[in-house]
Amino acid sequence: MNCRFISLNFAALLAIAPGLSAFATEARAFRLLSTQEPTIADIHAAIRSKDLTCRQLVQMYLDRMEAYDKKGPSLNAIIVVNPNALANADILDARFANSGLVGPLHCVPMIIKDNYDVLGLPTTAGSLSLKDSMPPRDAFQVRKLREAGALVLAKSNLAEFATSPYETVGSRLPGYTRNPYALDRVPAGSSGGTAAAVAASFGAVGLGTDTGNSIRGPSSHTSLVGIRSTMGLTSRDGIVPRQLHRDIGGPIARSVADAVAVFDVIAGSDPADPVTSPAQDRRPVSYLASLDKNGLIGARVGVLRQLLTGPYPEPDADPEIVKLFEAALADMKKQGAEIVEGTRVAEIDDIPASALGGCNRFKHDLKAYLAHLGPDAPMKSLDDILASQKFHPSVEKALLASQAASDLLPDQNPKCQEVAEVERRLARAVLETMDGARLDVVVYPSWFRRG
């Protein structure tokens, strides 16, 4: 995995929503842990010591969703709760009693963004037009999670069809998803439902997707860790696409260790997604085993202020974001990093405007996804969705733009070929800049304005 180009997630939202401390009281009743929010390691330690069963843990999360998602602060993060969650927990408890932990994610309750296929639950992409869309099987990443012992607890809200990075709203679930740290603010988008749910302890870890900033933005807004990996490390099979050449699925968690524990499981080759084929030739890697608390000692960290001061992508960063960014750089320096100022990638300033949105392939990618659902799919194409009028007004403009885009398939579309070449050139330039300055990582804020 190319981990050298990193965006730092900053939470500018500080006020804690009422009632979010209750989990600590519930957990202490089972001697789960002394801190507020359990990690994967905490959960496994409690289960091994028989201080906690999987059923008890799942019931605690279900109780929190019942109290805080549609009631109380009304976070509005959850589209559907898995009706078999407790029954699945009982199965995991029985398997644990017989042979120990099922896998590295045994009884880890997961919040899954509702553009991932989950067998037995509808996959709506936040749209009323797909309310009754039942997938024939799990998405690749969901299947890998289940095989590792994880439990699908609920599916979360998203910006409809993952359209907006700024807010989480769609037609499937009335109303906006709220930020648990400040109820009058957004958790960004499009994975805001997953981020809000994990931040509010509705589940231990979640899955999101990122086409432009949809894992990184919500993680930034809710003080979480998100991983948008190198393209090809994780499969996109069974995920409702936004723009397939940029879509990546990955974890959203409260700690780096938890995010990486999930990433360890979902990364890998999948015959159903050709972009992952190079992973077949890689030796197995444990990202979790590679974590090093002293990893910053001697590391050369390039500061890409080019993305902070504009003109691309933002002309003016919020002063509070800049202040947090400077504090993060100071923290890294205290941990032994060498901060390298003056890092610049000239090609960033030369990205043509046509490359920013020149390859709109949504209608083609969506049609291919709907086809895999089989003959009973409620919709067959974007045209069907537009004709149904079952979508949120905020996405109509984007859907119409996608409908009006070229009818040429992406691999035959000159604009898509231009975008691909610009992306390849930019990737080469980043690596050449880093190699020339002997940089281990490049850092910049993942968000530039307060939510």
N, C-alpha and C positions, 0 to 999 in steps of 0.2 A: 504494500500500500504506500502510495506517495503521501506522507504525512508532513511534507515540508512547507505547505502553503496553508496557513491557519488563520481563520477569522476568530477573533476573541468575542465571546458572548458576554454582554454586560446587561444587568438588570437595572433599569433606571426607576423601577417601580418598587417602592419600599414599604408601603403600609400593608400590614397583614390583615387579611379578611377575617371577620369574626368567626369564631368557632373552629378554626383550623388547628388549635392545639389539642383537641379532644383525642386525636389518635394516640398521643403519648399516654394518656390516662388508660385508654383501652389496652394498649400494648403492655403496659407495666403490669396489668392484671395477670398476664401470662408470663411475666418476667422476660418479655421479648428483648427489651433493650432499655437503656437509660436515656437515650436521646429521643428526639421527637419522631424521626422518620426512619423506618427500617431499611437497611440495605439488603442486597441479596445474601451477603455473608451473614447478616444478622438473622434473616429468616431461616437459613439452613442451620445455623447454630441452635436456634430455638427448637427447630423440628428434631434435630439429632438428640438434643437433651430431653426431648419429650415434654418441654414446657409449652408446646404449641402444636396443634394439628393443622393440616392444610384447610380443613373445613372451618376451623376457628378463624384462621387468617382471612380466608375469603369472606366469611360473614362480617368481619370487621370492615373490610373495604366496601362491601355491599351496604352496610349500615351508614357509612360515610356518604356514599352516593345518594342514598335515600334522604339523608339529612341536609345535604348541601348543594346537590345539583339542581333540583327543581324546587326545593324549599330553601328557607334561610337565605343565604346570599345569592341563591339561584345562579350558579355558575353557568348552567346550560351547556355543559361540555359533552354530555353523553347522548348519543342517538339511540342506542339499544344496549340493554344489559343481556348478557348470555344467560338464558333461562336454565341452562344445564351447568352453570358454574359450580354450584354446591355438589351436584352429582359427580362432576369431574374431580372435584376436590376429594370426595370420598374414595374414588378410584385411586387417586394418588396416595391417599393415606393407607389404603390396603396394600398397594405395591410397596410402599415404604416399610410397612410392618413385615412384609415377606422378604424383601431383598435390599432395603435401604433406599437412598435417593435414586430417583429414576435417571437423572442426568444433571448437567451443570446448572440447569434452570428449574430444578424440581420445585413445584408449587410457587413459581414466581408469577403473581397475577399481572397480566399484561393488558394495557389499553391499546387497542388497534385502531388506527385512523380508518374511517369508513370509505377508503378507496382501495383497501386490501380485501381480497376475497377470503372469506372465512366460511367454511362449509357449515351449513345449517343456519346461517344468518344472512340477511340481505346485504348486498353491497350497493350503496346508493350514490357514492361520491357527493353526498350532501344534497342530492337532487330528488325532488318529488317525482320526477319522470322515471326514476329507477327504484321507486319505493318497494316494488315487488320483485326486484331482480335477484334471483337466487343463484349463486355460482355453483358449478358442478364439482368443485374441489377447492382445497385451500390454496392460497398463493404460496409460492415456493418458500418465502421467508416465514410465513405462518406455520407451514408444515414443519420446517426445521425447528421452530420454537417448540411446537408440541412434542416433537421427537426428543427434545432436550428436557422435557418435563414441565415446560411452562404451561400456564393456564390462561386461555382467553377469557377475560373478565367482562369486557364491554367494548363496543365500537364507538369512536369519538367523532364529534362534529368537525367539519372542515369548511373552508371557503369553497362554495359549490364548484365542483369540477377542478378544485385546487387553483382557482383563477386568481385570487387576490393574495398578495403577501402581507397586506396591511390589516385585514380584519377577518374574522371567522364567522361567516353567516351564509346560509343557504336556504333552500325552500323545503328541505326535508324536515328540519327542526326549526320551528318558529323562534325568532329572536337571535340576538348576538351572543356568542360565548364571551364571558367576562373573565378578566384577569383576576386570579385569586388574591394577588397582592394589592390590588386597587380596583374595586368593583366598577369604578367609572372609567376604566381604561380597558384597552383591548389586549389580548394575548398575541397580537399579530396574526398572520395567516401563512399558508393555508392550514398548517398543522396545529392551529391554536387550540382545538379541542383536546388533542393528546397532551399538549403542554400544560394546559390549565388543569386537566385531570391528574397528571402526574404531580404537579406542584401542589395540588390540594389533597394528595394522598388518596386518590380514588383507585390507584393501582401502583405497583412497585416501579414499573418501567413501561414505556410506550413505544410504539412505532409511528413514525411520520414519513412524509415524502418531501423531497426538495427538488424543485425545477429551477427556481431562481434564488429563493432565500427561505423556503418554507419549513425547513427544520431549524436553520440557524436563527431566523427571526423570532419564532416563538420561544426557542430556548433562551435567547437573549432577554425577551420580555418577561420571563418567568423564573429567572435565576437557575436555569437547568443546563445540562450538558447535552449537546446534540452532535451527531456524527453524520456529515455528508461525505461519503467516502469517494475515492477515485472510481470513476465509471468502470464497471466490469467486475468489481469486487462483490457486489450483491445483485441478485437477480431481480428483474422487474416483472417477472411472470406473475399474473394474477393481480396486478395493480392497475386500476383505471388510469390510463395515461393522461398527461397534460401535454407535454412535448417530449416524445420518447427519447430523442437524442440528448436530452438534459435531465430526464427523470432519474432520481436515485432514492431508494428507500433506506431508512436507517433508524437507529434508536434515539429516544429522548429520555433522559434519566436524571436523577438527582446527584449523581457522582460520576466521575470519569470511570471508576472501576465497574460500576453497574452498566454504564453504556458500553464499555468494551467487552464485558461478559456477554452481553446480548450480541454485539457485533461478531464476536468469536463464533457464535452459533449460526448466524444468518449469512456470513460471508462464504463464498464458494461457488464452484462451477454448477451451472444448471443447463442441461441440454435444451430446455424450452426457451432459453434466452441466449442467443449466440454471442452477445457482448461479453458474457462471462467465460467464454471458451478458453482464453489464455490461463485462467485459474486451474485448468486441468493439469498444466505442466508445472505448477508451482508446488514446492514442498509445503506441507501443512504448517501453518504459522499460528502460534498462540499470541494474540495481541495482549491478552490479559497478563500472560507471563512476562511480557516485555515491558510492562509498566515499571517505572523506576522513580521513586520519590526524589532521588538526587539527579534526575535526568537533565536538569538545567545547568548543572555545574559545568562550566566550560563551553556551553552551547552558544553559538553565534546566532543572534536573533535580529533579523533585518526588519526595520520599521518602514512599512509601505505607506508613508504619509500621503502619497499620491492619491490613495483612495479615501483619504480623510478630508482633504482640502478642495477637492473638485478639480476640474468641472465634471469629471465622471467618477462615480455615478451621482454624487450629491454636491451641489455648489457650496453648501454651508452645513457643517456638522453642528449639532446642538452642543453648547458649551459644557453641559453636564456630562455628555458622552465623552467629549474630549478629556475632561477632568478624570473620568473613570479610566479612560485609556492610558493616560499618563500614570495613574496610580498602579495600573496593572504592569506597565513597563518597569516601574520602580520596584514592584514586588518581584518581578522576574530577575531583576538585577540583584536584589537581596538574596535570591536563591542561587546565585552564582552565574547567571547568564551574562554574556557580553552583548550589550545593546548596540546594534550597528545602525546609525542614522544614515540618511542619504540614499537609502535603497530606492531605486527607480527602474521601472520597466517601461521603456519608451513606447512599446507597442500598445500599451493601455490607452495612451492619448490618441492613438491612430486608429482605434476601432471604428470602422465606418458605421454610420447610423443604420444602414440597411442590414447590418449583421445583428443588430440588437433584437429585431423582431422580423427579420426577413424570411425566416423559414417557419411558417405557421402550418404545422402538420397535424393539428389536433383532430380534424375530422377524419383523416386517414387512420391515425392511431386508434381513435375511439371506435371506428367501424371494425377494426381488427379485433379489438378487445370484445366488443359486443358479439361478434361472430363466434368467439370461443365459448360463449355462454350456451350456445345451442339454439335449436329452433324455438324454444319457449321464451327466449329473451323478450322482455316487454318493449324494448326499443332496438332497432336494427342500425340506426345511423343518427348523425347529428340532425339531419333533416326531420327525422321522426320526433326528436326531442323538441326542436323548434316548433313543429306543428302542434305538439301537445300543449304548449304554453305552460308546462309544469316546471318552471324554474324561477329563481329569484330575479327581480328586476335588475339587481346590481350586475348580473352576469350577461344580460341580454346583448349588450354592445359587443362583448368579447365573443359570444357565441355567433353573432351575425358576422363578425370579422373573420372568424374561422370558416364559416360557411362560404364566405366570398373568396377565400384564399384559393390558390391554384389547385386545379383538379389533377395536376401531375403528381404521381407518387413521389415521395421524398427523394428516392434515389435517382429520379429522373428530373428533378426540379433544379434548375441552375441556381436559384436563390439559396436552396438548402446546401448545395455544393459549395457556394461562396461562404456561407456561415461555417461549414465544417472546416474549410481551409483557414478562415480567420481564427477559429478555435485552436487548430493545430499550430498555427504560427504563434499565437499568444502563449500556448503551453511551452513551446520551445524557448520563447523569449524569457519566460519566468525561470525555467531551469538554467538557461545560460547566465542570467543575472545572478542567480544563487550560486552557481558554480564559480563564476568570476569573483564574487565577493566571499567565497567560502562560507556561505550561510547554511545553517542547519534548518532554520524555519524562517518564514516571513509572516509577520502578524499585522493585522488591521482590524478595526471594529466591524462586526457583522451588521451593525445597525447604526444609523447616523442621527436619528431623531427620536424624541420621546414619543411613546405610544399614546 
